[in-house]
């Protein structure tokens, strides 16, 4: 899908993302991973700011990145509501240029699915994160259940066309091929959802 079309698709999905703030199942998982964030935080694919309720607002300074102007507007409102210190960059992750070793923590939740080259994206995380920093991921991918994974593979072309993201990605293999050092990993919902704490490889 062309980038301009994808951006417009996400612009139109803002209300749906805002409604997901009330999703209690996802809320518990978000809290579990986001509570580990600290210091100077880069949140990639910030969306509507769904993670903002779970940050320790006294211990973080967030830079939120998203290529959708409507998502950025929504995230700004969420930052105000939840009183987190945040600034925002409207930019595509593929074109984003940041200083090496400039963040204590990098956060990505349910966003690797939309990047054309997720391993390249994780390499950027590795570069931007300080040597003693942490990378926090909550992502979705192929289930370990054969029936579910078969279904995910079959519906992925249509799913990607409708939602703008892929449901058939093998998170284990993506992480394995990246240059991240995994400290902890948890899997939920028939191994569709992953919570990952990792460190950069410097």
Number of C-alpha atoms within 10 A of each C-alpha: 11 6 10 10 11 18 20 14 16 21 17 13 17 20 14 11 17 18 11 14 16 11 11 10 8 15 16 11 15 21 15 13 20 21 14 15 24 21 16 19 24 28 22 24 26 27 29 28 23 23 24 25 20 19 21 16 18 11 14 19 21 26 18 23 23 23 25 26 17 21 27 25 16 19 27 18 14 19 21 12 11 15 13 21 15 20 15 17 16 17 17 17 15 13 7 12 11 11 9 13 17 16 26 21 25 26 24 21 23 18 19 25 20 16 17 13 12 18 19 16 17 21 16 19 26 26 20 22 26 21 16 13 22 27 28 23 22 24 19 25 21 23 24 15 13 10 9 14 20 14 15 19 15 13 14 16 15 12 16 16 13 11 14 18 22 24 23 23 22 15 21 12 10 16 17 12 13 17 21 21 17 17 11 11 13 11 16 12 11 12 15 21 20 21 20 19 20 21 23 24 16 13
